[in-house]
Amino acid sequence: MSKEIKIGCGSPSSKNNVNNENKNTKNDTTIIEEEKNMVRVGKPAPTFTAQAFHEGKFTEVNLEDYKGQWVLLCFYPGDFTFVWATEVSAVAEKYKEFTDLGVEVLSMSVDSPFVHKVWNDQELSKMIGKDIPYPMLSDGGGKIGTMYGVYDGDEGVNTRGRFIIDPDGVIQAFEVLTPPVGRNVAEALRQIKAFQLVRETDGAEVTPSGWQPGKTTLKPGPELVGKVWDAWKVEEAFED
């Protein structure tokens, strides 16, 4: 015996189709929203205000205050962690080189400014023979890390992300690593020098692989098409 289907009433299958369509629409909307909120190179860095420990004091840091200069923003999982202790001390040792380039360094974890102070006093200052010279910011709850796409909600910490932000507040580069592998401070300095050269020349010169100041740059244009082999030698990528 066939089942009567009343006109105007959807069958169970059509109802499921409607539900599936609604689910797909929600999923599509979520994906669009996530993509819209993703940090991207060449786009403005999300702004924020955060509590911090700096030069023996508890203070407040606003990213907007650094407009007009370069910023190296470094996220990490937490104070008293092993790999980051090596990174934060290495950056501190090279801090003058960063400031000589017009760069301010900001480090950030979910730890409170009070924990930052204890870590500085008990361990970091012993590693470098002085206090950490740059602000150590607090991202309690991971709100800032979420904006930058580095907050791990399952672990409740920020992963190790490094962002280079130019004087216009635009992200020029970022790098995100899992906790076991430390980053190279010299590479951060090299990249900043390269981005500064490109900015100074308004893009008339770009930097090849492994570029260091004084080495060959490339000048984009029709005459360079198919001629990179003549303008630059691959050995230069590996020369100090």
GUMI-439682 format. One record per residue: residue number from 1; x, y, z of N, C-alpha, C in turn; chain. Coordinates in steps of 0.001 Angstrom, whole numbers, plus 500000, padded with zeros to 6 digits. Example, Ala and Ser with C-alpha at 12.3 -4.5 7.8 and 13.67 -1.06 7.14 Angstrom:
BEGIN
1	513190	494310	507800	512300	495500	507800	513200	496700	507800	A
2	512850	497750	507080	513670	498940	507140	512900	500030	507870	A
This chain:
BEGIN
1	500861	498799	500000	500000	500000	500000	500885	501234	500000	A
2	500631	502104	499063	501463	503294	498965	501100	504294	500048	A
3	502135	505110	500431	501939	506108	501480	501487	507410	500844	A
4	500431	507967	501418	499900	509210	500870	500828	510379	501205	A
5	501116	511176	500182	501930	512374	500381	501050	513567	500091	A
6	500813	514370	501094	499950	515530	500942	500719	516661	500257	A
7	500014	517322	499360	500608	518458	498654	500934	519559	499665	A
8	502158	520081	499538	502566	521150	500447	503327	520639	501651	A
9	503338	519311	501865	504072	518745	502985	505304	518026	502456	A
10	506448	518334	502963	507676	517701	502502	507779	516282	502997	A
11	508306	515410	502147	508558	514034	502563	509765	514014	503487	A
12	509962	512914	504242	511117	512818	505131	512429	513077	504393	A
13	512525	512586	503144	513775	512766	502413	514007	514230	502075	A
14	512912	514942	501700	513082	516349	501364	513430	517155	502605	A
15	512907	516756	503764	513218	517428	505017	514696	517279	505340	A
16	515202	516061	505127	516620	515816	505363	517479	516658	504429	A
17	517000	516773	503167	517744	517582	502211	517821	519029	502663	A
18	516682	519537	503178	516651	520912	503671	517624	521070	504830	A
19	517606	520075	505774	518516	520123	506924	519973	520101	506471	A
20	520240	519240	505485	521605	519141	504981	522045	520444	504321	A
21	521068	521043	503565	521394	522311	502930	521692	523375	503974	A
22	520888	523391	505072	521116	524355	506140	522478	524145	506787	A
23	522820	522843	507005	524113	522526	507607	525243	522978	506707	A
24	525076	522713	505418	526131	523107	504480	526292	524620	504445	A
25	525117	525319	504503	525173	526776	504495	525909	527291	505717	A
26	525634	526671	506894	526320	527072	508117	527811	526802	508019	A
27	528150	525637	507493	529566	525286	507351	530280	526251	506414	A
28	529586	526563	505274	530174	527492	504325	530377	528861	504961	A
29	529381	529305	505763	529476	530593	506437	530629	530602	507418	A
30	530783	529485	508158	531874	529378	509129	533216	529461	508440	A
31	533352	528763	507314	534614	528771	506569	534927	530174	506073	A
32	533897	530854	505548	534098	532220	505051	534541	533130	506178	A
33	533890	533010	507357	534243	533840	508501	535668	533554	508956	A
34	536032	532250	508993	537384	531879	509410	538419	532446	508454	A
35	538137	532351	507151	539074	532869	506159	539190	534390	506267	A
36	538063	535044	506545	538064	536493	506653	538904	536950	507838	A
37	538910	536141	508917	539618	536514	510132	541059	536013	510178	A
38	541503	535278	509160	542865	534760	509148	543876	535878	508946	A
39	545020	535783	509657	546088	536735	509388	546738	536372	508063	A
40	547141	537379	507327	547759	537156	506022	548922	538122	505848	A
41	549946	537678	505129	551021	538608	504796	550464	539659	503851	A
42	550953	540865	504022	550476	541963	503192	549196	542599	503692	A
43	548679	542113	504839	547452	542652	505425	547759	543231	506804	A
44	546908	544153	507296	547164	544768	508603	547209	543739	509731	A
45	548128	543959	510656	548224	543106	511837	547085	543442	512794	A
46	546417	542430	513361	545365	542713	514340	545922	543530	515510	A
47	545239	544572	515883	545713	545424	516973	545250	544873	518319	A
48	545964	545254	519366	545634	544743	520700	546277	545624	521764	A
49	545770	545474	522976	546376	546057	524177	546577	544924	525164	A
50	547736	544857	525801	548035	543752	526706	548841	544234	527904	A
51	548631	543575	529037	549452	543827	530218	550827	543210	529995	A
52	551858	543808	530590	553214	543338	530327	554138	543576	531512	A
53	555268	542874	531488	556364	543130	532412	557528	543650	531586	A
54	558063	544808	531991	559142	545411	531197	559987	546319	532085	A
55	561289	546079	532063	562249	546890	532795	561883	547009	534270	A
56	561507	545874	534870	561226	545824	536300	559882	546363	536712	A
57	559033	546711	535724	557732	547289	536042	556610	546545	535334	A
58	555415	546629	535915	554210	546127	535260	553608	547286	534475	A
59	553333	547039	533206	552904	548123	532335	551867	547621	531337	A
60	551468	548467	530423	550490	548102	529395	551080	548430	528024	A
61	550882	547530	527089	551422	547706	525737	550280	547716	524731	A
62	550304	548706	523858	549316	548807	522780	550077	548748	521460	A
63	549724	547799	520604	550430	547650	519339	550378	548925	518507	A
64	549301	549691	518626	549149	550932	517863	550259	551933	518191	A
65	550813	551832	519398	551863	552769	519803	553155	552577	519011	A
66	553258	551443	518302	554483	551151	517557	554355	551461	516066	A
67	553248	552095	515690	553119	552520	514295	554278	553451	513952	A
68	554879	553247	512796	556017	554050	512409	557340	553352	512624	A
69	557308	552164	513260	558524	551388	513402	558231	549905	513173	A
70	559279	549149	512974	559125	547717	512760	558908	547012	514090	A
71	558156	545909	514041	557893	545111	515243	558138	543641	514945	A
72	558833	542978	515857	558962	541523	515813	558124	540989	516967	A
73	556980	540396	516638	556047	539883	517641	556209	538372	517752	A
74	556584	537909	518941	556889	536489	519140	555942	535857	520161	A
75	555143	534898	519723	554296	534124	520621	555043	532862	521051	A
76	554750	532381	522265	555346	531121	522720	554415	530468	523748	A
77	554560	529151	523985	553613	528427	524834	553571	528893	526288	A
78	554733	529078	526905	554694	529454	528309	556057	529698	528916	A
79	556072	530450	530009	557299	530691	530749	557817	529382	531351	A
80	559094	529358	531608	559778	528182	532174	559720	526977	531230	A
81	559443	527225	529944	559545	526151	528962	560971	526125	528438	A
82	561378	524991	527905	562794	524764	527623	563296	525471	526368	A
83	562651	525195	525227	563143	525764	523975	563002	527282	523983	A
84	561886	527778	524494	561696	529222	524471	562690	529941	525354	A
85	563166	529323	526417	564200	529954	527245	565439	530247	526404	A
86	565735	529357	525459	566898	529582	524587	566609	530682	523573	A
87	565376	530740	523088	565023	531754	522089	564971	533147	522706	A
88	564295	533265	523850	564121	534588	524453	565468	535165	524862	A
89	566383	534313	525324	567710	534799	525704	568538	535150	524465	A
90	568389	534375	523394	569123	534666	522159	568660	535995	521557	A
91	567349	536233	521571	566822	537501	521059	567317	538656	521935	A
92	567344	538429	523254	567816	539464	524170	569271	539825	523890	A
93	570082	538821	523571	571495	539067	523259	571643	539909	522001	A
94	570712	539759	521061	570775	540497	519794	569845	541712	519797	A
95	569311	542069	520952	568309	543122	521023	568814	544447	520446	A
96	570076	544799	520724	570610	546064	520197	570626	546053	518677	A
97	570900	544892	518067	570884	544814	516610	569478	545073	516064	A
98	568469	544576	516800	567090	544836	516394	566773	546323	516515	A
99	567115	546926	517662	566780	548337	517860	567570	549229	516904	A
100	568800	548832	516557	569579	549600	515582	568891	549617	514211	A
101	568080	548582	513948	567323	548509	512693	565948	549171	512816	A
102	565689	549757	513991	564387	550389	514207	563292	549393	514522	A
103	563667	548251	515106	562716	547172	515401	562491	547061	516903	A
104	561230	546994	517318	560917	546665	518705	560486	545213	518782	A
105	560937	544534	519806	560593	543127	520016	559512	543041	521093	A
106	558495	542240	520840	557451	541965	521823	557300	540455	521940	A
107	557393	539918	523152	557143	538487	523341	555817	538321	524065	A
108	555157	537179	523849	553823	537005	524408	553498	535543	524680	A
109	552975	535292	525885	552448	533974	526232	551184	534183	527067	A
110	550547	533091	527462	549330	533209	528263	549643	533489	529730	A
111	550919	533464	530107	551303	533704	531494	551052	535152	531902	A
112	550841	535371	533189	550601	536713	533705	551910	537498	533773	A
113	551836	538825	533862	553050	539627	534027	553830	539243	535281	A
114	553121	538752	536306	553789	538349	537547	554677	537127	537310	A
115	554170	536193	536520	554968	535011	536184	556147	535415	535304	A
116	555923	536355	534386	557018	536859	533553	558149	537405	534438	A
117	557778	538148	535467	558784	538726	536367	559588	537631	537064	A
118	558887	536630	537577	559570	535544	538280	560521	534810	537335	A
119	560065	534560	536108	560912	533855	535129	562141	534692	534800	A
120	561924	535993	534598	563051	536885	534323	564051	536858	535470	A
121	563544	536962	536694	564415	537059	537865	565135	535752	538170	A
122	564419	534629	538022	564973	533350	538464	565795	532614	537402	A
123	565507	532843	536116	566206	532072	535094	566796	532920	533970	A
124	565971	533713	533325	566427	534405	532119	567581	535362	532388	A
125	567490	536129	533471	568558	537080	533781	569871	536374	534068	A
126	569795	535125	534506	571010	534347	534758	571611	533833	533452	A
127	570776	533677	532419	571263	533181	531141	571996	534257	530361	A
128	571566	535517	530507	572163	536594	529704	572879	537648	530554	A
129	572847	537481	531868	573549	538414	532748	572867	539756	532907	A
130	571589	539840	532541	570830	541084	532662	569345	540750	532514	A
131	568493	541745	532770	567059	541539	532590	566714	541515	531103	A
132	565595	540860	530779	565114	540872	529402	564794	542320	529021	A
133	565353	542828	527940	565233	544259	527630	563948	544675	526934	A
134	563160	543719	526475	561948	544070	525735	560699	543635	526513	A
135	559536	544196	526191	558306	543866	526920	557905	542404	526767	A
136	557514	541804	527896	556996	540441	527920	555494	540541	528199	A
137	554684	540273	527170	553245	540517	527232	552466	539301	527714	A
138	551294	539587	528283	550410	538537	528776	549164	538430	527892	A
139	548864	537201	527467	547690	536936	526631	546798	535933	527349	A
140	546337	536295	528543	545477	535408	529315	544220	535047	528548	A
141	543952	533749	528427	542788	533288	527683	543031	533147	526193	A
142	544176	533601	525714	544538	533399	524314	543776	534236	523308	A
143	543193	535359	523734	542404	536167	522800	543261	536758	521686	A
144	544451	537220	522038	545326	537808	521020	545887	536711	520123	A
145	546293	535600	520738	546781	534469	519961	545741	533953	518984	A
146	544475	534003	519385	543385	533586	518506	543306	534507	517284	A
147	543443	535812	517517	543406	536764	516402	544535	536494	515406	A
148	545671	536031	515927	546827	535768	515070	546906	534318	514602	A
149	545916	533514	514977	545847	532140	514498	546844	531187	515131	A
150	547368	531529	516324	548375	530668	516949	547908	530071	518277	A
151	546691	530389	518709	546237	529870	520002	545724	528445	519866	A
152	546232	527553	520701	545819	526154	520746	544827	525988	521895	A
153	543538	525975	521555	542502	525889	522571	542525	524594	523357	A
154	542967	523499	522730	543026	522215	523422	544066	522241	524536	A
155	545196	522883	524270	546274	522935	525265	546209	524201	526119	A
156	545445	525178	525664	545331	526422	526414	546572	527298	526348	A
157	547343	527176	525256	548568	527965	525096	548685	528470	523656	A
158	549556	529455	523460	549887	529908	522114	551024	529057	521565	A
159	550937	528675	520304	552064	528002	519670	553113	529057	519320	A
160	554273	528614	518883	555380	529536	518684	555315	530176	517300	A
161	554711	531361	517279	554580	532107	516029	555393	533388	516082	A
162	556058	533713	514983	556862	534935	514906	556361	535784	513741	A
163	556015	537037	514017	555428	537926	513019	556301	539161	512844	A
164	556618	539494	511593	557339	540721	511266	556317	541730	510757	A
165	556193	542842	511479	555194	543866	511171	555919	545151	510780	A
166	555550	545733	509641	556263	546909	509148	555729	548205	509780	A
167	556353	549351	509502	555924	550609	510136	554494	551026	509826	A
168	553900	550474	508782	552506	550774	508470	551542	549841	509199	A
169	552090	548927	510019	551243	547979	510738	550824	546798	509895	A
170	551561	546538	508815	551237	545442	507903	552157	544247	508162	A
171	551589	543055	508188	552378	541838	508390	553146	541519	507114	A
172	554464	541499	507208	555296	541168	506053	555700	539694	506035	A
173	555725	539060	507193	556111	537646	507253	555646	537053	508565	A
174	555353	535758	508545	555157	535053	509806	555589	533607	509655	A
175	555976	533034	510788	556480	531669	510835	555944	531016	512102	A
176	555361	529820	511977	554786	529127	513124	555385	527725	513212	A
177	555928	527394	514373	556557	526098	514588	555911	525379	515768	A
178	555991	524055	515766	555608	523291	516945	556699	523462	518005	A
179	556390	523173	519273	557299	523506	520378	558714	522932	520344	A
180	558981	521753	519776	560310	521168	519974	561474	521836	519243	A
181	561215	522653	518220	562307	523184	517395	562429	524701	517565	A
182	563620	525150	517936	563859	526568	518148	564108	527313	516848	A
183	563764	528592	516840	563951	529430	515663	565328	530080	515673	A
184	565754	530551	514513	567070	531152	514333	566943	532676	514366	A
185	567519	533300	515384	567430	534753	515521	568109	535456	514357	A
186	569224	534885	513886	569935	535485	512758	569058	535552	511520	A
187	568195	534560	511332	567305	534562	510170	566249	535661	510292	A
188	565770	535905	511505	564815	536996	511704	565463	538327	511352	A
189	566699	538534	511785	567415	539767	511450	567623	539887	509941	A
190	567989	538768	509313	568215	538783	507861	566939	539153	507117	A
191	565827	538560	507513	564566	538852	506843	564161	540313	507020	A
192	564341	540842	508214	563986	542240	508454	564825	543165	507570	A
193	566121	542899	507470	566991	543705	506599	566519	543624	505147	A
194	566098	542438	504738	565626	542265	503362	564333	543043	503122	A
195	563393	542938	504048	562134	543671	503899	562374	545177	503927	A
196	563330	545617	504730	563626	547046	504779	564208	547540	503463	A
197	565065	546728	502839	565615	547118	501538	564510	547230	500487	A
198	563624	546256	500465	562517	546284	499503	561650	547521	499735	A
199	561432	547849	501004	560626	549028	501331	561341	550312	500899	A
200	562642	550385	501159	563409	551572	500814	563442	551816	499301	A
201	563461	550732	498537	563519	550873	497078	562129	550846	496454	A
202	561105	550806	497302	559719	550768	496829	559487	549605	495860	A
203	560159	548485	496133	559976	547283	495328	560795	547250	494056	A
204	561624	548286	493835	562456	548290	492622	563552	547226	492714	A
205	563891	546848	493962	564850	545772	494174	564221	544729	495086	A
206	564439	543458	494759	563964	542358	495603	565158	541473	495936	A
207	565013	540685	497016	566169	539946	497524	566049	538449	497219	A
208	567059	537873	496577	567048	536441	496258	567231	535577	497507	A
209	567177	534278	497308	567384	533315	498390	568734	533543	499066	A
210	568709	533557	500406	569945	533695	501166	570572	535072	501138	A
211	569844	536059	500635	570413	537406	500502	570906	537953	501832	A
212	572039	538613	501777	572590	539364	502896	572940	540760	502385	A
213	572962	541767	503259	573320	543124	502828	574641	543141	502055	A
214	574641	543841	500924	575818	543933	500087	575854	542917	498962	A
215	574979	541923	499043	574945	540911	498004	573985	541315	496884	A
216	573964	540509	495835	573173	540808	494637	571682	540893	494938	A
217	571060	541934	494414	569595	542015	494436	569094	541858	493004	A
218	567794	541651	492881	567179	541540	491555	566292	542752	491311	A
219	566245	543188	490067	565409	544328	489689	564313	543833	488743	A
220	563114	543620	489303	562019	543070	488500	561702	543944	487288	A
221	561422	543292	486167	561071	544008	484946	561116	543069	483757	A
222	560618	543516	482607	560570	542658	481426	561936	542103	481032	A
223	562983	542903	481232	564310	542459	480820	564873	541342	481704	A
224	564259	541131	482899	564745	540076	483792	564059	538737	483521	A
225	562959	538761	482789	562217	537537	482508	563100	536542	481756	A
226	563264	535357	482322	564087	534332	481701	565574	534595	481784	A
227	565966	535653	482548	567376	536021	482625	567916	536002	484052	A
228	567150	535439	484992	567615	535383	486381	568939	534627	486465	A
229	569095	533609	485627	570315	532811	485621	571549	533661	485338	A
230	571333	534769	484585	572455	535631	484213	572716	536704	485264	A
231	571667	537053	486030	571791	538132	487020	572221	537626	488388	A
232	572010	536335	488633	572256	535791	489984	572718	534353	489883	A
233	573686	534001	490718	574215	532637	490730	573760	531919	491993	A
234	573371	530666	491853	572800	529917	492967	573767	529798	494136	A
235	575067	529872	493871	576047	529786	494952	575861	530901	495977	A
236	575318	532022	495529	575124	533155	496428	574133	532848	497563	A
237	573263	531884	497342	572290	531529	498366	572950	530910	499590	A
238	574177	530426	499431	574837	529702	500511	576080	530397	501026	A
239	576386	531567	500498	577545	532303	500946	577172	533184	502124	A
240	578058	533261	503108	577832	534143	504255	578089	535589	503881	A
